[in-house]
Amino acid sequence: MKRFETIHERAIERKGGAEALAALLPRVLSHHELVAIADSRYLSMMAKGINQAGFHWQVIENKWPQFEEAFFGFDVEKLAYLPDNAWDAYLFDPRVVRNWQKIEAVYKNAVFMRELAHEHGSAARFLADWDVDDQFGLTQFLKKNGCRLGGMTGALFLRRMGNDIYLLSRDVVLALQHAGLEVADQPTSLKDLKAIQSCFTQWHQETDLPYSHLSKIAAYSVGENYGSEYILERMGED
């Protein structure tokens, strides 16, 4: 495996210097900041990611205030106890995407988060307390216990919330392969995912950089070298 220093140096060169690269890295919140986030915001971000899958992301982004209104600000307790006929009514509500799988996911994830909150004080605390060196375990937990949170969706909503987490975008996987890791182009097997976790853990120990920064820097070291202005415009997407 390549040391991360080599990857970092290439990303710095491609982005025009260390300062320019640093400006493109996502903010990682502290444990205290993450715990303070209301569970409604986590449920909202889950729902946004699920609804953006298969749609133009900006369309959903522009419509999001209507989603917030329709789903009562994503109040976890309220949604978890909403009667069946209220959920059926969303199929005719123009404020949301009228797709039953996406509507049902809001309900199921509200129930999921309510259960976490009852057991751990809040879902936000549960997620913030998860060992940062075990993203593999966290994403598997979300896939198994949440609704439609497998693949990139679970990791992406956590990244957007400020949790320290790597994403397996096409460029990140390419960077891993260039570093000497033998994984599929679209890694989904437990073997590949565990190998990726091991690689990121090694890089984290080498550099003491957050996992979010490691994956972004890795992505910027390969692939299409987009300009900083273009990237900054799209930073909300990943």
C-alpha positions in Angstrom: 0.0 0.0 0.0 1.2 3.5 -0.8 1.7 5.8 2.1 -0.9 8.6 2.2 1.8 11.2 2.0 2.2 10.4 -1.7 -1.5 10.7 -2.4 -1.7 14.0 -0.4 1.1 15.5 -2.4 -0.5 14.7 -5.7 -3.8 16.2 -4.6 -2.0 19.4 -3.5 -0.3 19.6 -6.9 -3.6 19.1 -8.8 -5.6 21.6 -6.7 -3.0 24.4 -6.8 -1.4 24.2 -3.4 -2.1 23.1 0.2 -4.3 26.1 1.0 -6.4 25.6 -2.1 -6.9 22.0 -1.2 -7.8 22.7 2.4 -10.6 25.0 1.3 -12.2 22.1 -0.5 -12.4 19.8 2.5 -15.6 19.2 4.4 -16.1 20.5 7.9 -16.0 17.7 10.6 -18.0 18.5 13.7 -16.8 17.7 17.2 -18.5 15.1 19.3 -20.1 17.8 21.4 -21.5 19.6 18.2 -22.9 16.3 16.8 -24.7 15.3 20.0 -26.3 18.8 20.1 -28.0 18.2 16.7 -31.8 17.5 16.9 -32.8 14.1 15.7 -35.2 15.8 13.4 -32.2 17.1 11.4 -30.8 13.6 11.0 -34.1 12.3 9.8 -34.5 15.2 7.4 -31.0 14.5 6.0 -31.8 10.8 5.7 -34.9 11.6 3.8 -33.2 14.1 1.5 -30.6 11.6 0.5 -33.2 8.9 -0.2 -35.3 11.3 -2.3 -32.3 12.6 -4.2 -31.4 9.0 -5.3 -32.7 8.7 -8.9 -33.7 12.4 -9.1 -31.8 15.6 -10.1 -30.4 16.6 -6.7 -31.1 20.3 -7.1 -34.8 19.7 -7.8 -35.1 18.0 -4.4 -33.0 20.7 -2.8 -35.2 23.4 -4.2 -38.3 21.5 -3.0 -37.0 20.7 0.4 -38.8 23.5 2.4 -42.1 21.9 1.1 -40.9 18.5 2.4 -40.1 20.0 5.8 -43.7 21.5 5.9 -45.4 18.3 4.8 -43.5 16.1 7.3 -43.9 18.4 10.3 -40.3 19.4 10.4 -39.3 15.7 10.5 -40.5 15.5 14.1 -39.5 12.0 14.9 -42.1 11.3 17.6 -44.9 12.8 15.6 -44.0 10.9 12.4 -43.5 7.6 14.3 -47.1 7.7 15.6 -48.8 9.1 12.5 -51.8 6.9 11.5 -51.8 4.8 8.3 -54.3 7.0 6.5 -52.0 10.1 7.0 -49.2 8.2 5.2 -51.5 7.1 2.4 -52.4 10.8 1.9 -48.8 11.6 1.0 -49.3 9.8 -2.3 -51.5 12.7 -3.3 -49.5 15.5 -1.6 -47.7 17.7 -4.2 -45.3 19.0 -1.6 -43.4 15.6 -1.7 -42.1 13.1 -4.2 -45.2 10.8 -4.5 -43.3 7.6 -4.5 -44.5 5.1 -1.9 -41.0 3.6 -1.3 -39.6 7.0 -0.5 -42.6 8.0 1.7 -42.5 4.7 3.6 -38.8 5.2 4.2 -39.6 8.4 6.2 -41.9 6.4 8.4 -39.6 3.5 8.9 -36.6 5.7 9.7 -38.7 7.8 12.1 -39.5 4.6 14.0 -35.8 3.5 13.8 -34.6 6.8 15.2 -37.3 6.9 17.9 -36.0 3.5 19.1 -32.4 4.7 19.1 -33.5 7.8 21.1 -35.4 5.8 23.7 -32.4 3.5 24.2 -29.5 6.0 24.0 -31.0 9.4 24.8 -31.0 10.6 21.2 -30.2 9.1 17.8 -27.7 11.9 17.4 -25.8 10.7 20.5 -25.8 7.1 19.3 -24.3 8.0 16.0 -21.8 10.4 17.5 -20.7 7.8 20.0 -20.0 5.1 17.4 -16.3 4.4 17.1 -14.9 6.6 14.3 -12.5 3.8 13.4 -15.4 1.4 12.6 -17.2 3.0 9.7 -17.7 -0.5 8.3 -19.7 -1.5 11.3 -21.8 1.7 11.3 -22.8 1.5 7.7 -23.7 -2.1 8.1 -25.8 -1.2 11.1 -27.6 1.5 9.1 -28.2 -0.8 6.2 -29.6 -3.6 8.4 -31.7 -1.5 10.8 -32.7 1.6 8.8 -34.7 1.8 5.6 -33.0 2.5 2.2 -29.8 3.5 4.0 -27.5 1.0 2.2 -24.9 1.8 -0.4 -23.7 5.4 -0.4 -26.9 6.8 1.2 -26.1 6.0 4.8 -22.5 7.3 4.6 -23.6 10.4 2.6 -26.2 11.6 5.0 -23.7 11.3 7.9 -21.0 13.2 5.9 -23.6 16.0 5.3 -24.4 16.2 9.0 -20.7 16.7 9.8 -19.8 13.2 11.0 -16.3 12.0 10.3 -16.8 9.4 7.5 -15.3 8.4 4.2 -17.3 8.0 1.1 -16.7 5.4 -1.6 -17.2 7.5 -4.6 -15.8 6.4 -8.0 -12.7 8.5 -7.5 -12.1 7.4 -4.0 -12.2 3.7 -5.1 -9.9 4.6 -8.0 -7.4 6.2 -5.6 -7.6 3.1 -3.4 -6.8 0.9 -6.4 -4.0 3.1 -7.4 -2.6 2.8 -3.9 -2.4 -0.9 -4.3 -5.7 -2.1 -2.8 -7.3 -4.9 -4.8 -11.0 -4.1 -4.7 -13.9 -4.1 -7.2 -14.7 -0.9 -9.0 -18.0 -0.9 -7.1 -17.1 -2.6 -3.8 -20.0 -4.2 -2.1 -18.6 -7.5 -0.7 -17.8 -7.7 3.0 -14.2 -8.7 2.0 -13.8 -5.5 0.0 -15.5 -3.3 2.5 -13.4 -4.6 5.4 -10.2 -4.1 3.3 -11.2 -0.5 2.6 -11.8 0.1 6.3 -8.4 -1.3 7.1 -6.7 0.9 4.5 -8.4 4.1 5.8 -7.6 3.2 9.3 -3.9 2.8 8.4 -4.0 6.2 6.7 -5.7 7.8 9.6 -3.0 6.4 12.0 -0.3 7.7 9.6 -1.6 11.2 9.3 -4.1 11.8 12.1 -6.4 13.4 9.5 -10.1 12.9 9.7 -11.6 10.2 7.6 -13.7 12.7 5.7 -10.6 14.6 4.7 -8.7 11.4 3.8 -11.4 10.3 1.3 -11.7 13.8 -0.2 -8.0 14.2 -0.6 -7.8 10.7 -2.1 -10.6 11.6 -4.6 -8.8 14.8 -5.6 -5.6 12.9 -6.3 -7.1 11.1 -9.3 -9.8 11.4 -12.0 -11.1 14.5 -13.7 -9.3 17.6 -12.2 -12.2 20.0 -11.8 -11.5 23.6 -10.8 -12.0 24.8 -7.3 -15.0 27.1 -8.2 -16.9 24.2 -9.8 -16.2 21.9 -6.8 -17.3 24.6 -4.2 -20.6 25.0 -6.1 -21.2 21.2 -5.7 -19.9 20.6 -2.2 -23.4 20.2 -0.9 -23.8 17.1 -3.0 -21.0 15.1 -1.3 
